[in-house]
């Protein structure tokens, strides 16, 4: 995955997911945010989310 991290498409998608998560955090409590919320906000599908993160807790850990 080291080579994939250098791929701008991968970096852009990860940033989009994190930005969507942060935007949702301003509107909802963490426990209310779902993967569906994030994927809708980021305009990606669930498979894309799970390609980059194990779950919402993995996203939280990496976003912080």
The first five atom37 places (N, CA, C, CB, O) and aatype in JSON, in Angstrom:
{
  "aatype": [20, 20, 20, 20, 20, 20, 20, 20, 20, 20, 20, 20, 20, 20, 20, 20, 20, 20, 20, 20, 20, 20, 20, 20, 20, 20, 20, 20, 20, 20, 20, 20, 20, 20, 20, 20, 20, 20, 20, 20, 20, 20, 20, 20, 20, 20, 20, 20, 20, 20, 20, 20, 20, 20, 20, 20, 20, 20, 20, 20, 20, 20, 20, 20],
  "atom_mask": [
    [1, 1, 1, 1, 1],
    [1, 1, 1, 1, 1],
    [1, 1, 1, 1, 1],
    [1, 1, 1, 1, 1],
    [1, 1, 1, 1, 1],
    [1, 1, 1, 1, 1],
    [1, 1, 1, 1, 1],
    [1, 1, 1, 1, 1],
    [1, 1, 1, 1, 1],
    [1, 1, 1, 1, 1],
    [1, 1, 1, 1, 1],
    [1, 1, 1, 1, 1],
    [1, 1, 1, 1, 1],
    [1, 1, 1, 1, 1],
    [1, 1, 1, 1, 1],
    [1, 1, 1, 1, 1],
    [1, 1, 1, 1, 1],
    [1, 1, 1, 1, 1],
    [1, 1, 1, 1, 1],
    [1, 1, 1, 1, 1],
    [1, 1, 1, 1, 1],
    [1, 1, 1, 1, 1],
    [1, 1, 1, 1, 1],
    [1, 1, 1, 1, 1],
    [1, 1, 1, 1, 1],
    [1, 1, 1, 1, 1],
    [1, 1, 1, 1, 1],
    [1, 1, 1, 1, 1],
    [1, 1, 1, 1, 1],
    [1, 1, 1, 1, 1],
    [1, 1, 1, 1, 1],
    [1, 1, 1, 1, 1],
    [1, 1, 1, 1, 1],
    [1, 1, 1, 1, 1],
    [1, 1, 1, 1, 1],
    [1, 1, 1, 1, 1],
    [1, 1, 1, 1, 1],
    [1, 1, 1, 1, 1],
    [1, 1, 1, 1, 1],
    [1, 1, 1, 1, 1],
    [1, 1, 1, 1, 1],
    [1, 1, 1, 1, 1],
    [1, 1, 1, 1, 1],
    [1, 1, 1, 1, 1],
    [1, 1, 1, 1, 1],
    [1, 1, 1, 1, 1],
    [1, 1, 1, 1, 1],
    [1, 1, 1, 1, 1],
    [1, 1, 1, 1, 1],
    [1, 1, 1, 1, 1],
    [1, 1, 1, 1, 1],
    [1, 1, 1, 1, 1],
    [1, 1, 1, 1, 1],
    [1, 1, 1, 1, 1],
    [1, 1, 1, 1, 1],
    [1, 1, 1, 1, 1],
    [1, 1, 1, 1, 1],
    [1, 1, 1, 1, 1],
    [1, 1, 1, 1, 1],
    [1, 1, 1, 1, 1],
    [1, 1, 1, 1, 1],
    [1, 1, 1, 1, 1],
    [1, 1, 1, 1, 1],
    [1, 1, 1, 1, 1]
  ],
  "atom_positions": [
    [[0.81, -1.2, 0.0], [0.0, 0.0, 0.0], [0.86, 1.26, 0.0], [-0.93, 0.0, 1.2], [0.33, 2.36, -0.17]],
    [[2.15, 1.13, 0.18], [3.03, 2.29, 0.19], [3.0, 3.01, -1.16], [4.47, 1.88, 0.53], [3.0, 4.24, -1.21]],
    [[2.96, 2.25, -2.26], [2.89, 2.88, -3.57], [1.54, 3.54, -3.79], [3.16, 1.85, -4.66], [1.47, 4.6, -4.42]],
    [[0.46, 2.94, -3.28], [-0.86, 3.5, -3.45], [-0.99, 4.84, -2.74], [-1.9, 2.53, -2.94], [-1.71, 5.72, -3.21]],
    [[-0.31, 5.01, -1.62], [-0.41, 6.26, -0.87], [0.15, 7.43, -1.68], [0.32, 6.15, 0.46], [-0.24, 8.57, -1.46]],
    [[1.05, 7.15, -2.6], [1.61, 8.2, -3.44], [0.7, 8.54, -4.61], [2.97, 7.77, -3.96], [0.87, 9.58, -5.24]],
    [[-0.26, 7.68, -4.89], [-1.22, 7.9, -5.97], [-2.14, 9.06, -5.58], [-2.04, 6.6, -6.26], [-2.82, 9.01, -4.56]],
    [[-2.16, 10.1, -6.4], [-2.96, 11.28, -6.08], [-4.44, 10.98, -5.97], [-2.73, 12.34, -7.12], [-5.14, 11.62, -5.19]],
    [[-4.93, 10.02, -6.74], [-6.35, 9.66, -6.66], [-6.68, 9.1, -5.28], [-6.71, 8.64, -7.75], [-7.73, 9.41, -4.72]],
    [[-5.79, 8.28, -4.75], [-6.0, 7.69, -3.42], [-5.94, 8.78, -2.36], [-4.93, 6.6, -3.13], [-6.8, 8.84, -1.48]],
    [[-4.95, 9.64, -2.45], [-4.83, 10.74, -1.48], [-6.05, 11.66, -1.52], [-3.55, 11.55, -1.76], [-6.56, 12.07, -0.48]],
    [[-6.51, 11.97, -2.73], [-7.66, 12.85, -2.89], [-8.92, 12.21, -2.3], [-7.88, 13.17, -4.38], [-9.71, 12.89, -1.64]],
    [[-9.1, 10.92, -2.53], [-10.28, 10.23, -2.0], [-10.24, 10.16, -0.48], [-10.37, 8.81, -2.58], [-11.25, 10.4, 0.17]],
    [[-9.08, 9.85, 0.08], [-8.95, 9.8, 1.54], [-9.25, 11.17, 2.15], [-7.53, 9.33, 1.95], [-9.92, 11.27, 3.18]],
    [[-8.75, 12.23, 1.51], [-8.99, 13.58, 2.0], [-10.48, 13.91, 1.9], [-8.15, 14.61, 1.2], [-11.05, 14.53, 2.8]],
    [[-11.11, 13.52, 0.82], [-12.54, 13.76, 0.64], [-13.35, 13.08, 1.74], [-13.0, 13.27, -0.74], [-14.28, 13.67, 2.29]],
    [[-13.01, 11.83, 2.06], [-13.71, 11.1, 3.12], [-13.5, 11.8, 4.46], [-13.21, 9.64, 3.18], [-14.45, 11.99, 5.21]],
    [[-12.26, 12.17, 4.76], [-11.98, 12.83, 6.04], [-12.67, 14.19, 6.12], [-10.46, 13.0, 6.23], [-13.21, 14.54, 7.17]],
    [[-12.65, 14.95, 5.04], [-13.32, 16.25, 5.04], [-14.82, 16.1, 5.24], [-13.04, 17.0, 3.73], [-15.44, 16.9, 5.95]],
    [[-15.4, 15.08, 4.63], [-16.83, 14.82, 4.8], [-17.14, 14.45, 6.24], [-17.29, 13.71, 3.85], [-18.13, 14.91, 6.81]],
    [[-16.29, 13.63, 6.83], [-16.45, 13.24, 8.23], [-16.37, 14.45, 9.14], [-15.39, 12.19, 8.62], [-17.18, 14.6, 10.06]],
    [[-15.41, 15.31, 8.91], [-15.25, 16.52, 9.73], [-16.45, 17.45, 9.57], [-13.94, 17.26, 9.35], [-16.93, 18.02, 10.55]],
    [[-16.94, 17.59, 8.34], [-18.12, 18.43, 8.11], [-19.33, 17.87, 8.85], [-18.43, 18.54, 6.6], [-20.09, 18.62, 9.46]],
    [[-19.5, 16.56, 8.81], [-20.62, 15.93, 9.52], [-20.46, 16.06, 11.04], [-20.73, 14.45, 9.13], [-21.45, 16.16, 11.76]],
    [[-19.23, 16.06, 11.51], [-18.98, 16.19, 12.95], [-19.47, 17.52, 13.48], [-17.49, 16.03, 13.24], [-19.82, 17.64, 14.66]],
    [[-19.5, 18.52, 12.63], [-20.02, 19.82, 13.03], [-21.53, 19.85, 13.11], [-19.54, 20.86, 12.08], [-22.11, 20.75, 13.72]],
    [[-22.18, 18.87, 12.48], [-23.65, 18.83, 12.43], [-24.26, 17.79, 13.36], [-24.1, 18.56, 11.02], [-25.39, 17.94, 13.81]],
    [[-23.5, 16.72, 13.65], [-24.03, 15.6, 14.42], [-23.03, 15.14, 15.46], [-24.41, 14.42, 13.49], [-21.83, 15.42, 15.35]],
    [[-23.51, 14.45, 16.46], [-22.64, 13.79, 17.43], [-21.96, 12.61, 16.74], [-23.45, 13.32, 18.7], [-22.51, 12.04, 15.79]],
    [[-20.77, 12.24, 17.2], [-20.04, 11.13, 16.58], [-20.88, 9.86, 16.51], [-18.75, 10.86, 17.35], [-20.91, 9.18, 15.48]],
    [[-21.56, 9.55, 17.6], [-22.32, 8.29, 17.65], [-23.49, 8.28, 16.67], [-22.83, 8.05, 19.05], [-24.03, 7.22, 16.38]],
    [[-23.89, 9.44, 16.17], [-24.98, 9.53, 15.21], [-24.52, 9.45, 13.76], [-25.74, 10.82, 15.42], [-25.34, 9.26, 12.86]],
    [[-23.22, 9.6, 13.53], [-22.69, 9.58, 12.17], [-22.52, 8.14, 11.7], [-21.33, 10.34, 12.09], [-21.94, 7.31, 12.4]],
    [[-23.04, 7.86, 10.52], [-22.93, 6.51, 9.96], [-22.04, 6.53, 8.71], [-24.34, 5.95, 9.61], [-21.75, 7.59, 8.15]],
    [[-21.61, 5.35, 8.31], [-20.84, 5.24, 7.08], [-21.68, 5.75, 5.91], [-20.38, 3.76, 6.84], [-21.16, 6.4, 5.0]],
    [[-22.96, 5.47, 5.95], [-23.86, 5.96, 4.89], [-23.84, 7.48, 4.82], [-25.29, 5.46, 5.12], [-23.79, 8.05, 3.73]],
    [[-23.88, 8.14, 5.97], [-23.81, 9.61, 6.0], [-22.53, 10.1, 5.33], [-23.88, 10.13, 7.45], [-22.55, 11.03, 4.52]],
    [[-21.43, 9.47, 5.68], [-20.13, 9.89, 5.15], [-20.07, 9.66, 3.64], [-18.98, 9.12, 5.84], [-19.63, 10.53, 2.9]],
    [[-20.52, 8.49, 3.19], [-20.46, 8.2, 1.76], [-21.37, 9.11, 0.95], [-20.83, 6.73, 1.5], [-21.03, 9.5, -0.17]],
    [[-22.53, 9.46, 1.51], [-23.42, 10.4, 0.82], [-22.8, 11.79, 0.75], [-24.78, 10.48, 1.52], [-22.85, 12.45, -0.29]],
    [[-22.22, 12.22, 1.84], [-21.57, 13.54, 1.88], [-20.39, 13.62, 0.9], [-21.08, 13.85, 3.31], [-20.2, 14.63, 0.23]],
    [[-19.62, 12.53, 0.84], [-18.43, 12.49, -0.02], [-18.76, 12.1, -1.46], [-17.41, 11.52, 0.56], [-17.91, 12.19, -2.35]],
    [[-20.0, 11.65, -1.68], [-20.43, 11.18, -3.0], [-19.57, 10.03, -3.51], [-20.41, 12.33, -4.0], [-19.1, 10.03, -4.65]],
    [[-19.37, 9.05, -2.64], [-18.65, 7.83, -2.98], [-19.51, 6.65, -2.56], [-17.23, 7.77, -2.29], [-20.52, 6.83, -1.88]],
    [[-19.11, 5.44, -2.96], [-19.87, 4.28, -2.52], [-19.22, 3.64, -1.3], [-20.0, 3.25, -3.66], [-18.08, 3.94, -0.95]],
    [[-19.97, 2.74, -0.66], [-19.5, 2.09, 0.57], [-18.2, 1.32, 0.34], [-20.59, 1.14, 1.11], [-17.31, 1.32, 1.2]],
    [[-18.09, 0.67, -0.79], [-16.89, -0.11, -1.09], [-15.65, 0.79, -1.09], [-17.02, -0.83, -2.46], [-14.58, 0.38, -0.62]],
    [[-15.79, 1.99, -1.6], [-14.67, 2.94, -1.61], [-14.3, 3.31, -0.18], [-15.03, 4.2, -2.41], [-13.11, 3.37, 0.15]],
    [[-15.29, 3.56, 0.65], [-15.01, 3.87, 2.05], [-14.23, 2.74, 2.69], [-16.32, 4.13, 2.83], [-13.2, 2.97, 3.32]],
    [[-14.72, 1.5, 2.54], [-14.09, 0.35, 3.19], [-12.75, -0.03, 2.55], [-15.02, -0.84, 3.14], [-11.96, -0.75, 3.16]],
    [[-12.47, 0.45, 1.35], [-11.15, 0.26, 0.75], [-10.11, 1.07, 1.53], [-11.16, 0.68, -0.76], [-8.97, 0.64, 1.69]],
    [[-10.52, 2.23, 2.01], [-9.6, 3.15, 2.68], [-9.59, 3.0, 4.21], [-9.94, 4.56, 2.32], [-8.56, 3.25, 4.84]],
    [[-10.71, 2.61, 4.79], [-10.83, 2.52, 6.25], [-11.56, 1.25, 6.66], [-11.57, 3.76, 6.81], [-12.47, 0.8, 5.96]],
    [[-11.17, 0.68, 7.79], [-11.82, -0.54, 8.29], [-13.25, -0.26, 8.72], [-11.03, -1.13, 9.47], [-14.17, -1.03, 8.42]],
    [[-13.44, 0.85, 9.43], [-14.75, 1.25, 9.92], [-14.69, 2.71, 10.33], [-15.22, 0.35, 11.12], [-13.68, 3.38, 10.11]],
    [[-15.75, 3.2, 10.92], [-15.8, 4.61, 11.31], [-14.79, 4.95, 12.41], [-17.22, 4.97, 11.78], [-14.29, 6.07, 12.48]],
    [[-14.48, 3.96, 13.26], [-13.5, 4.19, 14.32], [-12.09, 4.31, 13.75], [-13.55, 3.05, 15.36], [-11.27, 5.07, 14.26]],
    [[-11.8, 3.56, 12.71], [-10.52, 3.66, 12.01], [-10.4, 5.05, 11.38], [-10.39, 2.54, 10.92], [-9.34, 5.68, 11.44]],
    [[-11.48, 5.51, 10.78], [-11.5, 6.87, 10.2], [-11.27, 7.91, 11.28], [-12.85, 7.15, 9.48], [-10.47, 8.83, 11.1]],
    [[-11.95, 7.78, 12.41], [-11.77, 8.72, 13.52], [-10.32, 8.74, 13.98], [-12.69, 8.36, 14.7], [-9.74, 9.81, 14.18]],
    [[-9.73, 7.57, 14.14], [-8.34, 7.46, 14.58], [-7.4, 8.16, 13.6], [-7.95, 5.99, 14.73], [-6.49, 8.88, 14.02]],
    [[-7.6, 7.95, 12.33], [-6.72, 8.55, 11.32], [-7.01, 10.03, 11.1], [-6.86, 7.8, 10.01], [-6.11, 10.78, 10.71]],
    [[-8.23, 10.45, 11.34], [-8.58, 11.86, 11.18], [-7.97, 12.7, 12.31], [-10.11, 12.04, 11.15], [-7.65, 13.88, 12.12]],
    [[-7.81, 12.07, 13.47], [-7.22, 12.8, 14.61], [-5.73, 12.68, 14.55], [-7.75, 12.27, 15.95], [-5.04, 13.22, 15.41]]
  ]
}
